[in-house]
Amino acid sequence: MGSDDAVQLSLLQGFAPPVAPRGTTPAAARLPVARVILDSPLPHLDRPFDYLVPSDFDDDAVPGARVKVRFAGQEYAGFIAERRENSDSPANLQPLAKVVSRQPVASREVLALSAAVAARYAGSTSDVLRNAIPPRVARVDKEYEAGKASVLEDAQVEAGTAPTSALATAGRSLFSRYDHGEAFLSRLAAGESPRAVLTTLGGYGQQGWPQEIAEAVGTVWTAGRGAVVVVPDQRDLARVEAALAERIGPGAFVRLTAEDGPTPRYRNFLKLLHGQVRVAVGTRSAAYAPVRELGLVCLWDDADDSHSEPRAPYQHAREVLLLRSEQQNCGALLASSSRSVEAQRLVDSGWALPLAADRSTVRRLTPRVLHSADTFHTDREPLTRQVRIPPVAWRAARDGLERGPVLIQVARTGFSPALACTECREPARCRHCAGPLAQSSRGSAITCRWCARPEHSWQCRNCGGRRLRATVSGAARTAEELGRAFPGAVVVSSAGEHILDSVDDSPRVVVATPGAEPVAPSGYAAVLLLDGNALLGRMSLRAQEATLQRWFGAAMLARPASEGGVVVVTADDDTAAGHLVRWDPAGAAARELALRSELGLPPAMRYAVLTGSLEALSAFVGALQLPPSCRVVGPTAVPQQAGPPLDRPGQQSVALSHRTLVFFRYRDAADVVGALRARKAALSAKRTSEPVHVRVDAVDVL
């Protein structure tokens, strides 16, 4: 750019000429300005600030490095976003106080992804970076600098000699059982970036979903590109690791999970950062893994609640990976035994291609599903609706024990997690804190689930009754009852703090809560899905979707119908049970999406949840410039947390807050979320009103 052009730009409003950096400290000879992103929770500080790079820090202050800087009299941690020749600020620049580590952990791709996630969820980039980049371990930094060359050489040799599975060697593909499955792998192998939603039929064994994911990862890995795999929990992580070790070798991938502790996690992060390994697998924070030459991002079971970050800005791993797929132009695979409504929207919009089996393949690979509440069973056995385990389910369990293990899914953990008055059915509450009363085992004392105080002389406040009954039977009570019903069978429980990863193929009864079902090597002979009405009766927009997710996840562990596998579902809702009987997760998701589109509910619409005092909400919303298509609901009073009890027994003080919902279209999302971020920053800078808590696309509110 010539000097005349620079003068012309300075004449336009909003364009200031670049300013040479000024300061009292000797600056670096080249690129003396560092743009730093502060690690601060304050919304109005969510932007880069210019600092002077001292000549002593020239070599270490690389883009992405961790630094310490002074701001407003305080010391802040931060990351260098870039080095520049000039500054936009006319003021004298303060020098960097310290370069904590020269490792470029905040790479350009990680910074761009974090900024996009913050923009989507009305959050701060620093909050996203706190989730994306593991804490520094000084010892690992020193180890890496000392042995970098040898580590890189060993990793490349180990990855280059990785074995492949017998299935891959034979040339057979698990994706061949799905429409468009082979084409998806072919495009990955050719270096393209296809996007797909996989509705898997593999629950166990060598044809399970971990092997499918490993096959997709192995395809891009063989082509010289990298991959990121995100799973909900440690049990799924162990299964995917085993499949990847068989497919590409144990040295060709690393795991990223907070469960491993800071040292292994940071070491694996650096291996990815410097290109020693091209495949990362882990829980939700692994979505930001700095994989080089990324070719595929993969997410297992996107409807699982564990994928939603519990800290600000409350991002979902699915949306993070979708943004990354767009930014880095890589393939994307959302795999699940069911199909979420969000995934169905991606299919309907044409963003992703559905990978699903045809009806003949579904009938061949899935178990026989029986609905205990259909007219065939209720007409023959009138007591079916009045018992927890209907006769058809008892027969399926009895016959299944002759062939192998039987899985029984129950809704709750514990023995009797909910109690009520026998006479009037009023829920039993603690007289100290109004929490629910429960019983941990037969004969044990009745205690409060909130304050853990025992209740020895309970009396119903509604009718005066003194007898209690269990309204919900937990996993422990169900296991005890089944032990008496099948005296010769082994009964094990997988729930709460005692969760089993797998069981053998010997006949036994396995009682498990949703998500805690162990895997049998050859599949279960029978699967009973109990407490369907309790799951479907939850006060949630996603009650049916979540129930079907749990049903399909457990039913997928049963053997095919050709091998005697049978699934019995107990629920009065014919619509939800019908989708399972027909094994039609895509149809269930399409129907749910159509209903929400008609009602203007997520994910057909996006929405934001604003929480705060009535005065703060009024000031916040009143200054927003929202498009006319936005729908504002509220404010309404909502209880936040229970306070200490009042003088009168049975009463408690509740700290009330208010909530406002803002629904908006996808085409207006950038403007609406941008306005929310700007409003948060303005109020944070002025500090003239109480803060307003903002959550975008929350999964646990509606």
C-alpha positions in Angstrom: 0.0 0.0 0.0 1.4 3.4 -1.0 1.6 6.4 1.2 -1.1 8.2 -0.8 -3.5 5.3 0.0 -2.7 5.6 3.7 -3.6 9.3 3.7 -6.8 8.7 1.8 -7.9 6.1 4.3 -7.3 8.5 7.2 -9.8 10.9 5.8 -12.6 8.4 6.1 -14.5 8.3 9.4 -13.6 5.3 11.4 -10.2 4.7 9.9 -7.2 5.9 11.8 -3.7 5.7 10.5 -1.5 3.0 12.1 0.4 4.3 15.0 4.0 3.2 15.7 4.3 1.6 19.1 5.6 3.8 21.8 6.8 2.9 25.2 9.6 3.2 27.7 10.8 -0.4 27.3 13.1 -1.3 24.3 10.8 -3.0 21.8 11.5 -6.0 19.5 13.0 -5.0 16.2 10.4 -6.8 14.2 6.6 -7.0 14.9 6.9 -5.2 18.2 3.1 -5.2 19.0 1.4 -8.2 20.5 -2.4 -8.4 20.4 -3.4 -10.1 23.7 -6.7 -11.7 24.7 -7.2 -11.3 28.4 -8.4 -14.1 30.6 -11.2 -12.1 32.2 -14.8 -12.8 33.0 -15.9 -9.2 32.3 -17.8 -9.0 29.0 -16.5 -5.5 28.2 -13.0 -6.8 28.1 -13.8 -9.4 25.5 -11.5 -8.0 22.8 -7.8 -8.0 22.1 -5.6 -5.3 23.6 -2.2 -4.2 22.2 1.0 -4.6 24.2 4.6 -3.8 23.5 6.9 -6.8 23.0 10.2 -6.2 24.9 13.3 -7.2 23.0 14.1 -9.8 25.6 10.8 -11.6 24.9 11.1 -11.4 21.1 11.8 -15.1 20.6 9.4 -16.4 23.2 6.4 -14.2 22.5 5.1 -16.2 19.6 1.4 -16.1 18.5 -0.6 -18.4 20.8 1.8 -18.2 23.7 0.6 -17.7 27.3 1.6 -14.3 28.8 1.1 -12.1 31.8 0.1 -8.5 31.3 -0.9 -5.4 33.4 -4.3 -4.0 32.9 -6.0 -1.3 35.0 -3.4 -1.9 37.8 -4.0 -5.6 37.9 -2.1 -8.6 36.4 -4.0 -10.8 34.0 -3.2 -14.0 32.2 -3.7 -14.0 28.5 -2.8 -15.4 25.1 -1.1 -13.7 22.2 -3.4 -13.6 19.3 -0.9 -12.2 16.8 2.2 -10.1 16.4 1.9 -6.8 14.4 4.1 -4.0 13.2 1.8 -1.2 14.3 -0.9 -0.5 16.9 -4.4 0.9 16.5 -4.1 2.6 19.9 -2.6 6.2 20.0 -1.6 5.7 23.7 1.8 4.4 24.9 1.7 0.7 25.1 2.6 -1.2 28.2 5.1 -4.0 27.8 4.3 -7.7 28.3 5.0 -8.5 31.9 6.0 -12.1 31.3 5.9 -14.9 28.8 4.6 -17.8 30.8 5.2 -20.4 28.1 6.4 -20.2 24.5 4.2 -23.1 23.4 1.6 -21.8 20.9 -1.3 -23.4 22.6 -3.8 -20.8 21.4 -3.3 -21.6 17.7 -4.9 -19.6 14.9 -7.5 -22.4 14.4 -8.3 -22.6 18.1 -8.7 -18.9 18.4 -11.0 -18.6 15.4 -13.1 -21.5 16.7 -13.3 -20.1 20.2 -14.4 -16.7 18.8 -17.1 -18.3 16.7 -18.4 -20.3 19.6 -18.5 -17.2 21.8 -20.4 -15.3 19.1 -22.9 -18.1 18.8 -23.6 -18.4 22.5 -23.3 -14.7 23.5 -20.3 -15.5 25.6 -16.7 -14.4 26.0 -13.8 -15.8 24.0 -11.7 -16.2 27.1 -14.4 -18.4 28.7 -14.3 -20.7 25.6 -10.5 -20.7 25.6 -10.6 -21.8 29.3 -12.5 -24.9 28.1 -10.5 -25.4 24.9 -6.9 -25.2 26.3 -5.8 -27.4 29.2 -4.0 -25.8 32.1 -0.2 -25.6 31.7 2.1 -28.0 33.3 5.6 -26.6 33.6 7.3 -29.9 33.8 5.7 -31.1 30.6 6.9 -27.9 28.8 10.5 -28.6 30.0 10.3 -32.3 29.0 8.9 -31.4 25.6 11.6 -28.8 24.9 14.3 -31.2 26.0 13.2 -34.2 24.0 11.1 -32.8 21.2 13.1 -34.3 18.3 13.2 -37.8 19.6 9.6 -37.8 20.6 8.5 -36.7 17.2 10.6 -39.4 15.5 9.3 -42.1 17.7 5.7 -41.0 17.2 6.0 -41.0 13.4 7.6 -44.5 13.4 5.0 -45.9 15.7 2.1 -44.4 13.7 3.5 -45.4 10.4 3.6 -49.1 11.4 0.1 -49.2 12.8 -2.0 -52.4 12.3 -5.3 -52.5 10.7 -8.3 -54.6 11.8 -9.2 -57.8 10.2 -12.3 -56.3 8.9 -10.4 -53.5 7.1 -7.9 -55.9 5.7 -10.6 -58.1 4.2 -12.0 -55.1 2.4 -15.4 -55.3 4.0 -16.9 -52.1 5.3 -19.4 -51.7 8.1 -20.8 -48.7 6.3 -22.0 -50.9 3.4 -25.1 -51.8 5.4 -26.3 -48.2 5.2 -27.5 -46.3 2.2 -24.8 -43.9 1.0 -22.4 -45.4 3.5 -19.8 -46.6 1.0 -20.0 -43.3 -0.8 -19.3 -41.4 2.4 -16.1 -43.4 3.1 -15.0 -43.0 -0.6 -15.3 -39.3 -0.4 -13.3 -39.2 2.8 -10.6 -41.3 1.3 -10.5 -39.0 -1.7 -9.8 -36.0 0.5 -13.3 -34.5 0.3 -15.4 -33.2 3.2 -18.7 -35.0 3.3 -21.2 -34.5 6.2 -23.5 -37.2 7.4 -25.8 -38.3 10.2 -25.4 -42.0 11.0 -28.3 -44.0 12.6 -26.3 -47.0 13.6 -27.4 -50.6 14.1 -24.3 -51.8 15.8 -24.5 -52.0 19.6 -21.9 -54.7 20.5 -19.2 -56.9 19.1 -17.0 -56.4 16.1 -19.8 -54.7 14.2 -20.6 -52.1 17.0 -20.7 -48.4 16.6 -17.1 -47.9 18.0 -15.8 -50.0 15.1 -17.8 -47.8 12.7 -16.3 -44.7 14.1 -12.8 -46.3 13.9 -13.4 -47.2 10.3 -14.3 -43.6 9.4 -11.3 -42.3 11.3 -9.0 -44.9 9.8 -10.1 -43.8 6.3 -9.0 -40.2 6.8 -5.9 -41.2 8.7 -4.8 -43.5 5.9 -5.3 -40.6 3.5 -2.9 -38.5 5.6 -5.4 -36.3 7.4 -6.4 -36.0 11.0 -9.6 -36.6 13.0 -11.4 -35.6 16.2 -13.8 -37.9 18.0 -16.0 -36.7 20.9 -17.9 -39.1 23.1 -20.1 -38.4 26.2 -18.3 -40.3 29.0 -15.4 -42.5 30.0 -17.2 -45.8 29.2 -17.8 -44.8 25.6 -14.2 -43.4 25.4 -12.8 -46.8 26.5 -14.7 -48.6 23.7 -13.7 -46.1 21.0 -10.1 -46.3 22.2 -10.1 -50.1 21.9 -11.5 -49.9 18.4 -9.0 -47.2 17.2 -6.1 -49.2 18.7 -7.2 -52.2 16.5 -7.8 -50.0 13.4 -4.9 -47.6 13.3 -2.7 -48.6 16.2 -2.4 -47.4 19.8 0.3 -44.9 19.0 -1.6 -43.1 16.3 -4.1 -41.3 18.6 -4.2 -39.6 22.0 -7.1 -39.0 24.4 -8.1 -35.7 25.8 -10.2 -35.9 29.0 -10.1 -34.1 32.3 -10.4 -37.4 34.1 -6.7 -38.2 33.3 -5.5 -35.2 35.2 -3.5 -32.2 34.1 -0.2 -33.8 33.2 -1.3 -36.5 30.7 -3.9 -34.2 29.2 -1.4 -31.4 28.6 1.2 -33.7 27.2 -1.3 -35.2 24.7 -2.5 -31.7 23.8 1.1 -30.7 22.9 1.5 -33.9 20.8 -1.5 -32.8 18.7 -0.3 -29.2 18.6 3.0 -30.1 17.0 1.7 -32.7 14.6 3.1 -35.8 16.3 -0.3 -37.4 16.3 -3.2 -36.7 14.0 -6.1 -38.3 15.8 -7.7 -37.1 19.1 -10.5 -38.8 21.0 -12.1 -37.6 24.2 -15.0 -35.9 26.0 -16.5 -32.5 25.1 -13.3 -30.4 25.5 -11.7 -32.6 22.8 -13.8 -30.8 20.3 -11.1 -28.0 20.3 -8.2 -30.4 19.9 -5.4 -28.8 17.7 -5.3 -31.5 15.1 -3.3 -30.7 12.0 -4.7 -31.3 8.5 -8.1 -32.0 10.0 -10.2 -34.3 7.8 -13.1 -35.4 10.0 -14.9 -34.4 13.2 -17.1 -37.1 14.7 -19.6 -37.0 17.6 -21.2 -40.0 19.2 -24.8 -39.6 20.6 -25.3 -35.8 20.3 -28.5 -36.0 22.3 -26.6 -36.9 25.5 -26.7 -34.2 28.2 -23.0 -34.7 28.9 -22.1 -32.9 25.6 -23.5 -29.6 27.1 -20.8 -27.6 28.9 -22.0 -26.7 32.4 -19.9 -23.5 32.5 -20.3 -20.3 30.5 -21.1 -19.9 27.7 -22.7 -23.3 28.0 -21.8 -24.4 24.5 -22.8 -27.8 23.1 -20.1 -30.1 21.6 -22.3 -30.7 18.6 -22.4 -27.0 17.7 -18.7 -26.6 18.3 -17.9 -29.4 15.9 -20.3 -28.1 13.3 -18.7 -24.7 13.4 -15.3 -26.3 13.2 -16.4 -28.3 10.1 -17.4 -25.1 8.4 -14.3 -23.2 9.4 -11.7 -25.8 8.5 -13.7 -27.4 5.6 -13.5 -30.9 7.0 -15.9 -33.8 7.0 -18.5 -34.3 9.8 -20.2 -37.4 11.2 -22.9 -37.4 13.9 -23.6 -41.0 14.9 -26.2 -42.3 17.3 -28.5 -45.2 17.9 -31.4 -42.8 17.7 -31.6 -39.4 16.0 -31.9 -36.1 17.7 -34.2 -33.4 16.5 -31.2 -31.1 15.8 -29.6 -33.8 13.7 -32.9 -34.2 11.8 -32.9 -30.5 11.1 -29.4 -30.8 9.5 -30.7 -33.6 7.3 -33.9 -31.7 6.3 -31.9 -28.6 5.4 -29.5 -30.6 3.2 -26.5 -29.8 5.3 -25.9 -33.4 6.1 -26.6 -36.7 4.3 -28.5 -39.4 6.2 -26.8 -42.8 6.6 -29.5 -45.3 7.5 -30.3 -48.9 6.6 -33.2 -50.0 4.5 -36.1 -51.9 6.0 -34.8 -55.4 5.1 -31.4 -54.7 6.7 -33.2 -53.3 9.8 -35.3 -56.4 10.2 -32.3 -58.6 9.8 -30.1 -56.8 12.3 -32.5 -55.7 15.0 -34.3 -57.6 17.8 -38.0 -58.3 17.9 -39.7 -55.5 19.8 -43.0 -56.1 21.8 -45.2 -53.4 23.3 -46.8 -54.6 26.5 -49.6 -52.1 26.4 -50.9 -52.8 22.9 -54.4 -54.3 22.6 -53.1 -57.8 21.8 -51.5 -58.1 25.3 -54.1 -56.1 27.3 -57.0 -58.0 25.9 -55.4 -61.3 26.8 -54.1 -60.2 30.1 -56.2 -57.4 31.7 -53.8 -56.8 34.6 -51.0 -55.7 32.2 -51.5 -52.0 32.9 -51.6 -52.4 36.6 -48.3 -54.1 37.3 -44.8 -52.7 36.9 -43.5 -55.8 35.0 -46.2 -57.1 32.7 -46.6 -60.9 32.1 -45.2 -60.6 28.6 -42.0 -59.0 30.1 -41.8 -61.8 32.7 -42.0 -64.5 30.0 -39.4 -62.7 27.9 -37.0 -62.6 30.9 -37.6 -66.2 31.9 -37.1 -67.5 28.3 -34.1 -65.2 27.8 -32.3 -66.6 30.9 -32.2 -69.9 29.2 -30.1 -68.5 26.3 -28.0 -65.8 27.9 -28.0 -62.5 29.9 -31.1 -60.4 30.3 -31.0 -56.6 30.6 -33.6 -54.7 32.5 -33.6 -50.9 32.2 -35.2 -48.9 35.1 -35.7 -45.1 35.4 -34.1 -44.4 38.8 -31.2 -45.4 41.0 -31.5 -46.3 44.7 -34.2 -48.4 46.4 -37.2 -46.2 46.9 -36.1 -42.7 45.6 -39.6 -41.2 46.0 -42.2 -41.8 48.7 -45.8 -40.7 49.1 -48.7 -41.0 51.6 -50.5 -44.3 51.3 -54.0 -42.7 51.9 -53.9 -39.5 49.7 -50.8 -40.1 47.5 -49.4 -36.7 48.6 -45.6 -36.7 48.0 -43.7 -37.1 51.3 -41.6 -34.1 52.1 -39.0 -33.3 54.8 -40.4 -31.0 57.6 -37.0 -29.2 57.8 -36.2 -28.3 54.2 -39.2 -29.6 52.3 -37.0 -32.0 50.3 -38.2 -35.4 49.0 -38.1 -38.3 51.4 -36.5 -41.6 50.2 -35.4 -45.0 51.5 -32.0 -46.3 50.5 -32.7 -50.0 51.3 -35.3 -52.3 52.8 -35.5 -51.7 56.5 -33.3 -48.6 56.5 -34.4 -45.3 57.9 -36.3 -42.8 55.8 -34.2 -39.8 55.1 -34.4 -36.6 53.1 -32.5 -36.5 49.8 -31.6 -32.9 50.3 -30.5 -32.4 53.9 -30.0 -36.2 54.7 -31.9 -35.8 58.0 -33.7 -39.0 59.1 -37.5 -38.8 59.5 -38.7 -41.1 62.3 -42.3 -39.8 62.9 -43.5 -38.6 59.5 -47.1 -37.4 59.2 -48.9 -36.3 56.1 -49.7 -32.6 56.1 -52.6 -33.2 53.8 -54.6 -36.0 55.5 -52.7 -36.8 58.6 -51.8 -40.3 57.5 -48.6 -41.9 58.8 -48.1 -44.7 56.3 -45.7 -44.3 53.3 -45.6 -46.1 49.9 -43.0 -46.1 47.2 -44.1 -44.2 44.1 -40.9 -45.2 42.1 -38.9 -48.3 42.5 -35.2 -47.8 42.0 -32.6 -50.1 40.5 -31.7 -51.6 43.9 -35.3 -52.5 44.8 -35.9 -53.9 41.3 -32.8 -56.1 41.6 -34.0 -57.4 45.0 -37.5 -58.2 43.6 -36.0 -60.0 40.6 -33.7 -62.0 42.9 -36.8 -63.4 44.6 -38.6 -64.0 41.4 -35.7 -65.9 39.7 -34.1 -67.6 42.7 -31.6 -69.6 40.6 -30.3 -66.6 38.5 -27.5 -64.2 39.3 -28.8 -60.6 39.6 -26.4 -57.7 39.2 -27.0 -54.0 39.3 -25.3 -51.2 37.3 -26.4 -47.9 38.6 -25.3 -44.9 40.6 -21.7 -45.1 41.7 -21.4 -48.8 40.8 -21.5 -49.0 37.0 -20.4 -52.0 35.1 -18.7 -51.7 31.7 -19.4 -55.2 30.5 -20.8 -58.6 31.5 -20.1 -62.1 30.2 -22.5 -64.1 28.1 -23.6 -66.4 31.0 -27.3 -66.3 32.0 -27.8 -63.5 34.5 -30.2 -60.6 35.1 -28.6 -57.1 34.8 -30.6 -54.2 36.2 -29.3 -50.8 35.0 -30.4 -47.2 34.8 -30.4 -45.4 31.4 -26.8 -44.8 30.2 -25.3 -47.3 32.6 -26.1 -50.5 30.6 -23.1 -52.8 30.4 -22.2 -54.5 27.1 -22.5 -58.2 26.6 -20.0 -59.6 24.1 -22.7 -61.6 22.1 -25.6 -59.3 23.0 -28.5 -59.8 25.4 -31.0 -62.5 24.9 -33.8 -60.1 26.1 -34.1 -56.5 27.1 -36.9 -55.1 29.3 -37.5 -51.4 29.2 -39.5 -50.5 32.4 -40.8 -47.3 33.8 -41.7 -45.9 30.3 -44.5 -43.8 31.7 -42.1 -42.2 34.2 -39.6 -41.3 31.5 -42.3 -39.9 29.1 -44.1 -38.0 31.9 -41.2 -35.7 32.7 -42.0 -32.0 32.4 -39.7 -31.3 29.5 -39.9 -30.4 25.8 -37.4 -33.2 25.2 -39.2 -35.9 27.2 -40.1 -38.1 24.3 -36.9 -37.5 22.4 -34.8 -38.4 25.5 -36.9 -41.5 26.2 -36.5 -42.8 22.7 -32.8 -42.1 22.9 -32.6 -44.3 26.1 -34.8 -47.0 24.6 -32.9 -47.3 21.4 -29.5 -47.2 23.2 -30.6 -50.2 25.4 -32.4 -52.1 22.7 -29.4 -51.9 20.4 -27.6 -54.2 22.9 -30.0 -57.1 22.2 -29.3 -59.9 19.8 -31.0 -59.8 16.4 -34.4 -61.4 16.1 -32.9 -64.2 14.0 -30.9 -65.2 17.1 -33.8 -65.0 19.5 -33.3 -61.4 20.7 -36.4 -59.7 22.0 -37.1 -56.3 23.5 -40.2 -55.5 25.6 -41.2 -51.9 26.2 -43.7 -50.9 28.9 -45.4 -47.5 28.3 -48.9 -46.3 27.6 -47.8 -43.9 24.9 -48.5 -45.8 21.6 -46.8 -43.1 19.5 -43.4 -43.3 21.3 -43.5 -47.1 21.7 -44.6 -47.4 18.0 -41.4 -45.8 16.8 -39.4 -48.4 18.8 -41.5 -51.3 17.6 -41.0 -50.2 14.0 -37.3 -49.3 14.7 -37.8 -45.9 13.1 -35.7 -43.3 14.9 -35.6 -41.1 11.8 -39.4 -41.0 11.6 -39.6 -40.1 15.3 -37.2 -37.2 14.8 -39.0 -36.0 11.7 -42.3 -36.0 13.5 -41.0 -34.2 16.5 -39.3 -31.6 14.3 -42.5 -31.0 12.4 -44.4 -30.4 15.6 -41.9 -28.0 16.9 -41.8 -26.1 13.6 -45.5 -25.7 13.8 -45.3 -24.4 17.4 -42.2 -22.2 16.8 -40.0 -24.1 19.3 -36.3 -25.2 19.3 -34.6 -26.4 17.2 -37.0 -25.0 14.6 -36.3 -21.6 16.3 -33.4 -20.5 18.4 -33.9 -18.9 21.7 -32.1 -17.1 24.6 -32.8 -17.3 28.3 -32.4 -14.1 30.3 -32.4 -14.5 34.0 -32.1 -11.8 36.7 -34.2 -9.5 38.8 -37.3 -7.9 37.4 -35.7 -4.4 37.3 -32.5 -5.7 35.7 -34.5 -7.6 33.0 -36.6 -4.6 32.2 -33.5 -2.4 31.7 -31.7 -5.1 29.7 -34.6 -6.0 27.3 -35.8 -2.4 27.0 -32.6 -1.3 25.4 -32.3 -4.2 22.9 -32.9 -3.6 19.3 -34.6 -6.8 18.2 -36.0 -7.7 14.8 -39.8 -7.6 14.5 -39.9 -11.4 14.0 -38.5 -12.0 17.6 -41.0 -13.3 20.2 -40.4 -12.2 23.8 -42.0 -14.4 26.5 -42.0 -13.2 30.1 -40.7 -12.1 32.5 -41.9 -14.8 34.8 -40.9 -15.6 38.4 -38.9 -18.7 38.8 -37.4 -20.3 42.0 -33.7 -20.3 42.1 -32.7 -22.0 45.3 -34.1 -22.9 48.6 -33.2 -20.8 51.6 -33.4 -21.5 55.3 -36.8 -22.6 56.7 -39.2 -19.9 58.1 -40.8 -19.9 61.5 -43.8 -21.9 60.5 -43.1 -25.6 59.9 -43.1 -26.8 56.3 -42.4 -23.4 54.9 -39.1 -22.2 53.4 -37.9 -18.9 52.0 -37.2 -19.1 48.3 -35.0 -16.6 46.5 -37.1 -15.6 43.5 -35.6 -14.5 40.2 -37.3 -13.7 36.9 -36.8 -15.2 33.5 -37.5 -13.9 30.0 -37.3 -16.0 26.8 -36.4 -14.5 23.5 -37.3 -16.7 20.4 -35.7 -15.7 17.1 -35.2 -17.2 13.6 -31.9 -18.6 12.4 -31.6 -15.8 9.8 -31.8 -13.2 12.6 -29.4 -15.1 14.9 -26.3 -13.1 14.2 -28.1 -9.8 14.9 -29.9 -11.0 18.0 -27.0 -12.7 19.6 -24.7 -9.8 18.7 -27.2 -7.4 20.4 -27.2 -9.6 23.5 -23.4 -9.6 23.7 -23.2 -5.8 23.1 -25.8 -5.2 25.8 -23.9 -7.4 28.3 -20.7 -5.6 27.6 -22.3 -2.2 27.9 -23.8 -3.0 31.3 -20.6 -4.6 32.5 -18.6 -1.5 31.7 -21.1 0.9 33.3 -21.9 -1.2 36.3 -25.1 0.7 36.8 -27.5 -2.2 37.2 -27.6 -5.8 38.4 -26.2 -8.4 36.0 -28.4 -10.4 33.7 -27.5 -14.0 33.1 -27.7 -14.9 29.4 -27.9 -18.5 28.0 -28.4 -19.2 24.3 -30.1 -22.5 23.2 -30.1 -24.0 26.7 -31.1 -27.7 26.7 -32.5 -27.9 30.2 -34.9 -25.0 30.4 -37.8 -25.8 28.1 
